[in-house]
Amino acid sequence: MAIRVKNVTLGIRTLDEGLENFVAVADAVMRGEKVKKQRGVYFDNLDAFRKALTEKRLELLHTIKRQKPETIQQLAELTGRDIKNVSDDLRFLADLDLVSLNRDVNKKRGKVTPRVTYDKIRLEIAI
């Protein structure tokens, strides 16, 4: 049995490249063609990518995937980081859809469990 690996795509595209892609997809839809769904997070340039995916944020993703912490507090302890900084980074990563934050509604304060649902991050750079 083959194991299916789930990927998330991060890319670097200029605004013009993003608009060209949008127009091409819109034209294909208007012609009645089937369009393959593309999902990913794209940045304007390599510097913006580097600022978004810092070593500390990549460490959080790796730790969540491998150790499956049950709370943000536990993740902070596993990484040796301050809980506020971890929480801020998790909110940023959640905004990019790179991590999901699942709240336990049965608890009074609602325990938040971070989850990573993919196995690999692919980087695409248009040239």
N, CA, C and O of each residue as an XYZ file, in Angstrom:
508
protein
N       0.837     -1.183      0.000
C       0.000      0.000      0.000
C       0.882      1.246      0.000
O       1.771      1.376      0.841
N       0.644      2.148     -0.923
C       1.430      3.381     -1.024
C       0.928      4.404     -0.007
O      -0.274      4.558      0.208
N       1.869      5.086      0.602
C       1.536      6.148      1.546
C       1.425      7.437      0.763
O       2.328      7.797      0.007
N       0.328      8.125      0.945
C       0.124      9.398      0.245
C       0.735     10.523      1.068
O       0.413     10.707      2.241
N       1.616     11.264      0.428
C       2.271     12.395      1.080
C       1.505     13.654      0.711
O       1.267     13.929     -0.465
N       1.122     14.413      1.726
C       0.431     15.677      1.477
C       1.449     16.803      1.477
O       2.298     16.895      2.364
N       1.350     17.660      0.463
C       2.258     18.790      0.329
C       1.492     20.098      0.462
O       0.293     20.164      0.191
N       2.194     21.118      0.875
C       1.696     22.480      0.789
C       2.718     23.232     -0.046
O       3.924     23.039      0.110
N       2.231     24.091     -0.933
C       3.126     24.802     -1.831
C       3.272     26.247     -1.387
O       2.284     26.946     -1.160
N       4.503     26.679     -1.269
C       4.830     28.078     -1.038
C       5.553     28.544     -2.285
O       6.340     27.797     -2.866
N       5.293     29.761     -2.695
C       5.926     30.214     -3.909
C       6.272     31.681     -3.872
O       5.832     32.435     -3.004
N       7.074     32.057     -4.841
C       7.464     33.450     -5.006
C       7.021     33.854     -6.402
O       7.489     33.313     -7.404
N       6.107     34.818     -6.446
C       5.577     35.347     -7.701
C       5.441     36.849     -7.557
O       5.031     37.358     -6.513
N       5.787     37.536     -8.607
C       5.539     38.974     -8.591
C       4.039     39.189     -8.741
O       3.307     38.274     -9.119
N       3.595     40.383     -8.449
C       2.183     40.712     -8.610
C       1.753     40.495    -10.053
O       0.669     39.971    -10.308
N       2.596     40.894    -10.997
C       2.272     40.703    -12.416
C       2.100     39.222    -12.755
O       1.182     38.860    -13.491
N       2.976     38.361    -12.226
C       2.868     36.922    -12.480
C       1.584     36.359    -11.880
O       0.925     35.518    -12.492
N       1.233     36.817    -10.697
C      -0.004     36.375    -10.066
C      -1.223     36.787    -10.867
O      -2.162     36.007    -11.024
N      -1.211     38.019    -11.376
C      -2.326     38.505    -12.194
C      -2.405     37.764    -13.524
O      -3.501     37.466    -14.001
N      -1.254     37.462    -14.129
C      -1.244     36.693    -15.377
C      -1.854     35.313    -15.158
O      -2.630     34.836    -15.986
N      -1.508     34.676    -14.050
C      -2.054     33.365    -13.723
C      -3.567     33.462    -13.522
O      -4.313     32.604    -13.995
N      -4.012     34.489    -12.832
C      -5.441     34.701    -12.595
C      -6.185     34.859    -13.917
O      -7.237     34.250    -14.111
N      -5.652     35.665    -14.818
C      -6.290     35.901    -16.118
C      -6.348     34.601    -16.922
O      -7.369     34.306    -17.544
N      -5.266     33.825    -16.915
C      -5.236     32.567    -17.657
C      -6.298     31.602    -17.135
O      -6.976     30.938    -17.919
N      -6.441     31.523    -15.816
C      -7.450     30.641    -15.218
C      -8.850     31.147    -15.554
O      -9.722     30.358    -15.916
N      -9.071     32.455    -15.438
C     -10.378     33.034    -15.753
C     -10.748     32.777    -17.212
O     -11.896     32.444    -17.508
N      -9.795     32.928    -18.122
C     -10.049     32.671    -19.541
C     -10.436     31.206    -19.763
O     -11.364     30.914    -20.518
N      -9.729     30.294    -19.110
C     -10.034     28.868    -19.254
C     -11.440     28.562    -18.733
O     -12.170     27.784    -19.346
N     -11.818     29.160    -17.622
C     -13.159     28.958    -17.067
C     -14.212     29.496    -18.030
O     -15.240     28.854    -18.247
N     -13.964     30.665    -18.605
C     -14.909     31.272    -19.549
C     -15.079     30.399    -20.803
O     -16.154     30.388    -21.403
N     -14.040     29.677    -21.198
C     -14.121     28.780    -22.361
C     -14.769     27.448    -21.990
O     -14.963     26.587    -22.848
N     -15.105     27.280    -20.696
C     -15.749     26.043    -20.248
C     -14.784     24.911    -19.968
O     -15.201     23.763    -19.816
N     -13.502     25.218    -19.898
C     -12.498     24.193    -19.621
C     -12.476     23.873    -18.129
O     -12.787     24.710    -17.282
N     -12.102     22.644    -17.847
C     -11.921     22.252    -16.466
C     -10.577     22.795    -15.986
O      -9.563     22.652    -16.668
N     -10.578     23.405    -14.831
C      -9.359     24.010    -14.304
C      -8.949     23.261    -13.045
O      -9.754     23.069    -12.134
N      -7.696     22.844    -13.004
C      -7.175     22.150    -11.830
C      -7.027     23.150    -10.691
O      -6.442     24.221    -10.858
N      -7.563     22.786     -9.538
C      -7.487     23.664     -8.372
C      -6.036     23.774     -7.910
O      -5.361     22.768     -7.689
N      -5.572     25.008     -7.769
C      -4.213     25.260     -7.287
C      -4.325     25.880     -5.908
O      -5.077     26.831     -5.694
N      -3.581     25.335     -4.997
C      -3.603     25.869     -3.641
C      -2.179     26.132     -3.219
O      -1.295     25.297     -3.412
N      -1.965     27.292     -2.644
C      -0.631     27.607     -2.174
C      -0.596     28.990     -1.574
O      -1.571     29.740     -1.626
N       0.532     29.309     -1.011
C       0.780     30.619     -0.429
C       1.925     31.222     -1.222
O       2.990     30.618     -1.354
N       1.698     32.424     -1.751
C       2.707     33.047     -2.594
C       3.148     34.389     -2.024
O       2.351     35.136     -1.457
N       4.423     34.672     -2.188
C       5.036     35.901     -1.715
C       5.559     36.683     -2.907
O       5.846     36.107     -3.956
N       5.683     38.002     -2.748
C       6.146     38.867     -3.841
C       7.613     38.669     -4.181
O       8.017     38.822     -5.333
N       8.419     38.321     -3.161
C       9.851     38.183     -3.395
C      10.466     37.278     -2.328
O       9.811     36.916     -1.351
N      11.713     36.926     -2.528
C      12.396     36.010     -1.626
C      12.551     36.603     -0.226
O      12.487     35.875      0.764
N      12.750     37.900     -0.138
C      12.894     38.549      1.162
C      11.603     38.423      1.977
O      11.656     38.155      3.177
N      10.460     38.612      1.344
C       9.172     38.470      2.032
C       8.981     37.027      2.497
O       8.463     36.788      3.588
N       9.394     36.075      1.677
C       9.319     34.661      2.054
C      10.165     34.389      3.291
O       9.713     33.738      4.233
N      11.397     34.892      3.280
C      12.314     34.671      4.415
C      11.774     35.274      5.714
O      11.935     34.692      6.787
N      11.134     36.443      5.612
C      10.558     37.081      6.795
C       9.363     36.300      7.328
O       9.113     36.280      8.533
N       8.629     35.658      6.427
C       7.452     34.896      6.842
C       7.819     33.542      7.433
O       7.270     33.144      8.460
N       8.737     32.837      6.798
C       9.105     31.499      7.259
C      10.489     31.510      7.886
O      11.464     31.042      7.299
N      10.547     32.051      9.077
C      11.813     32.122      9.803
C      12.190     30.734     10.321
O      11.374     29.813     10.296
N      13.418     30.594     10.785
C      13.863     29.318     11.364
C      12.992     28.925     12.554
O      12.655     27.752     12.714
N      12.631     29.885     13.378
C      11.808     29.592     14.564
C      10.419     29.103     14.166
O       9.879     28.194     14.796
N       9.837     29.697     13.127
C       8.513     29.250     12.674
C       8.591     27.873     12.028
O       7.695     27.050     12.217
N       9.653     27.614     11.268
C       9.836     26.277     10.705
C      10.021     25.243     11.811
O       9.532     24.118     11.709
N      10.733     25.634     12.872
C      10.905     24.734     14.019
C       9.551     24.419     14.656
O       9.304     23.279     15.051
N       8.678     25.416     14.759
C       7.340     25.167     15.313
C       6.583     24.156     14.451
O       5.988     23.214     14.975
N       6.604     24.351     13.137
C       5.914     23.421     12.239
C       6.446     22.002     12.396
O       5.677     21.044     12.479
N       7.756     21.881     12.435
C       8.394     20.566     12.584
C       8.014     19.929     13.925
O       7.675     18.747     13.978
N       8.070     20.698     14.987
C       7.749     20.169     16.319
C       6.284     19.749     16.399
O       5.973     18.703     16.968
N       5.394     20.541     15.844
C       3.969     20.188     15.844
C       3.753     18.883     15.095
O       3.046     17.996     15.574
N       4.366     18.763     13.915
C       4.185     17.563     13.090
C       4.751     16.321     13.770
O       4.118     15.265     13.764
N       5.928     16.442     14.349
C       6.610     15.266     14.909
C       6.150     14.907     16.331
O       6.001     13.728     16.653
N       5.928     15.919     17.178
C       5.663     15.630     18.591
C       4.196     15.798     18.990
O       3.800     15.391     20.082
N       3.395     16.393     18.114
C       1.955     16.545     18.321
C       1.579     17.078     19.709
O       0.875     16.409     20.465
N       2.051     18.284     20.038
C       1.697     18.854     21.341
C       0.192     19.079     21.450
O      -0.471     19.367     20.453
N      -0.339     18.949     22.649
C      -1.770     19.101     22.876
C      -2.178     20.546     23.134
O      -3.351     20.896     22.997
N      -1.218     21.384     23.507
C      -1.529     22.783     23.810
C      -0.398     23.684     23.306
O       0.701     23.221     22.999
N      -0.696     24.966     23.231
C       0.333     25.935     22.863
C       1.393     26.000     23.956
O       2.580     26.151     23.666
N       0.969     25.886     25.203
C       1.908     25.875     26.329
C       2.903     24.720     26.184
O       4.105     24.902     26.381
N       2.402     23.547     25.842
C       3.283     22.386     25.671
C       4.249     22.608     24.504
O       5.418     22.229     24.587
N       3.771     23.216     23.428
C       4.641     23.520     22.283
C       5.732     24.495     22.692
O       6.887     24.332     22.298
N       5.382     25.504     23.476
C       6.370     26.470     23.954
C       7.437     25.766     24.790
O       8.626     26.054     24.653
N       7.017     24.848     25.649
C       7.966     24.101     26.482
C       8.870     23.217     25.627
O      10.074     23.137     25.868
N       8.284     22.550     24.622
C       9.072     21.665     23.760
C      10.134     22.427     22.966
O      11.211     21.897     22.692
N       9.829     23.659     22.604
C      10.762     24.456     21.801
C      11.620     25.391     22.645
O      12.531     26.034     22.123
N      11.341     25.473     23.937
C      12.123     26.345     24.820
C      11.893     27.818     24.531
O      12.800     28.637     24.686
N      10.680     28.155     24.111
C      10.355     29.535     23.764
C       9.266     30.085     24.668
O       8.534     29.331     25.309
N       9.169     31.404     24.713
C       8.147     32.092     25.469
C       6.778     31.836     24.832
O       6.646     31.879     23.609
N       5.774     31.574     25.648
C       4.449     31.220     25.126
C       3.833     32.343     24.287
O       3.137     32.066     23.310
N       4.076     33.599     24.650
C       3.511     34.710     23.876
C       4.103     34.732     22.472
O       3.376     34.917     21.496
N       5.413     34.544     22.361
C       6.053     34.530     21.038
C       5.579     33.345     20.206
O       5.354     33.475     19.003
N       5.429     32.192     20.846
C       4.930     31.004     20.148
C       3.498     31.256     19.669
O       3.149     30.934     18.533
N       2.689     31.825     20.535
C       1.302     32.123     20.190
C       1.220     33.102     19.020
O       0.415     32.911     18.109
N       2.040     34.138     19.041
C       2.076     35.111     17.935
C       2.477     34.437     16.629
O       1.859     34.666     15.589
N       3.515     33.604     16.687
C       3.964     32.901     15.484
C       2.891     31.940     14.971
O       2.708     31.811     13.761
N       2.188     31.272     15.867
C       1.131     30.350     15.454
C      -0.021     31.087     14.775
O      -0.571     30.602     13.786
N      -0.387     32.251     15.297
C      -1.449     33.042     14.664
C      -1.025     33.448     13.248
O      -1.830     33.404     12.317
N       0.228     33.840     13.094
C       0.747     34.217     11.775
C       0.706     33.017     10.831
O       0.251     33.142      9.694
N       1.176     31.863     11.289
C       1.178     30.654     10.466
C      -0.246     30.200     10.139
O      -0.497     29.682      9.052
N      -1.170     30.391     11.070
C      -2.577     30.044     10.820
C      -3.166     30.961      9.751
O      -3.954     30.517      8.916
N      -2.789     32.236      9.775
C      -3.260     33.170      8.744
C      -2.790     32.746      7.357
O      -3.465     33.021      6.364
N      -1.646     32.082      7.279
C      -1.116     31.577      6.005
C      -1.639     30.175      5.678
O      -1.274     29.601      4.651
N      -2.485     29.627      6.542
C      -3.013     28.258      6.405
C      -1.916     27.196      6.486
O      -2.033     26.129      5.883
N      -0.859     27.489      7.227
C       0.216     26.511      7.396
C       0.061     25.710      8.679
O       0.735     24.697      8.866
N      -0.824     26.157      9.562
C      -1.110     25.437     10.802
C      -2.585     25.668     11.122
O      -3.135     26.732     10.836
N      -3.213     24.661     11.717
C      -4.588     24.861     12.181
C      -4.568     24.887     13.702
O      -3.815     24.155     14.345
N      -5.404     25.738     14.256
C      -5.508     25.880     15.711
C      -6.896     25.416     16.111
O      -7.885     26.114     15.886
N      -6.963     24.233     16.705
C      -8.237     23.616     17.054
C      -8.561     23.868     18.518
O      -7.813     23.460     19.407
N      -9.674     24.538     18.762
C     -10.095     24.881     20.127
C     -11.034     23.806     20.655
O     -11.989     23.420     19.981
N     -10.759     23.326     21.864
C     -11.621     22.356     22.543
C     -12.767     23.128     23.185
O     -12.584     23.794     24.204
N     -13.935     23.034     22.590
C     -15.080     23.809     23.076
C     -15.660     23.252     24.374
O     -16.472     23.917     25.016
N     -15.261     22.051     24.770
C     -15.777     21.451     25.999
C     -15.068     21.972     27.245
O     -15.560     21.784     28.358
N     -13.931     22.617     27.076
C     -13.186     23.162     28.212
C     -13.628     24.596     28.459
O     -14.000     25.315     27.532
N     -13.583     25.003     29.727
C     -14.019     26.357     30.083
C     -13.207     27.419     29.346
O     -13.778     28.346     28.771
N     -11.889     27.292     29.359
C     -11.044     28.274     28.667
C     -10.732     27.860     27.240
O     -10.106     28.620     26.501
N     -11.158     26.670     26.840
C     -10.962     26.233     25.459
C      -9.518     25.983     25.085
O      -8.875     26.839     24.478
N      -9.007     24.831     25.438
C      -7.640     24.438     25.090
C      -7.460     24.508     23.576
O      -8.320     24.040     22.829
N      -6.350     25.089     23.116
C      -6.057     25.208     21.693
C      -4.950     24.228     21.341
O      -3.871     24.252     21.932
N      -5.231     23.362     20.368
C      -4.266     22.364     19.916
C      -3.792     22.724     18.515
O      -4.601     22.803     17.591
N      -2.481     22.946     18.345
C      -1.962     23.242     16.993
C      -1.778     21.943     16.203
O      -1.365     20.921     16.751
N      -2.094     22.003     14.897
C      -1.938     20.832     14.035
C      -1.368     21.242     12.687
O      -1.692     22.300     12.148
N      -0.510     20.377     12.158
C       0.029     20.499     10.805
C      -0.487     19.289     10.049
O      -0.260     18.154     10.466
N      -1.190     19.523      8.925
C      -1.859     18.425      8.231
C      -1.174     18.026      6.926
O      -1.787     17.356      6.094
N       0.061     18.416      6.735
C       0.791     18.069      5.526
C       2.147     17.522      5.935
O       2.568     17.652      7.085
N       2.827     16.905      4.967
C       4.109     16.263      5.248
C       5.307     17.044      4.728
O       6.403     16.957      5.282
N       5.090     17.810      3.656
C       6.197     18.523      3.030
C       5.758     19.914      2.616
O       4.592     20.156      2.305
N       6.724     20.822      2.620
C       6.521     22.156      2.058
C       7.338     22.207      0.771
O       8.548     21.982      0.781
N       6.663     22.505     -0.331
C       7.340     22.657     -1.618
C       7.492     24.134     -1.901
O       6.567     24.911     -1.666
N       8.643     24.528     -2.401
C       8.893     25.918     -2.741
C       8.975     26.047     -4.250
O       9.756     25.352     -4.900
N       8.164     26.941     -4.805
C       8.180     27.227     -6.231
C       8.655     28.638     -6.433
O       8.154     29.567     -5.798
N       9.622     28.809     -7.313
C      10.109     30.141     -7.647
C      10.020     30.297     -9.157
O      10.676     29.581     -9.914
N       9.194     31.248     -9.579
C       9.071     31.527    -11.012
C      10.303     32.284    -11.488
O      10.768     33.210    -10.823
N      10.825     31.887    -12.637
C      11.996     32.596    -13.186
C      11.686     33.101    -14.577
O      12.537     33.724    -15.212
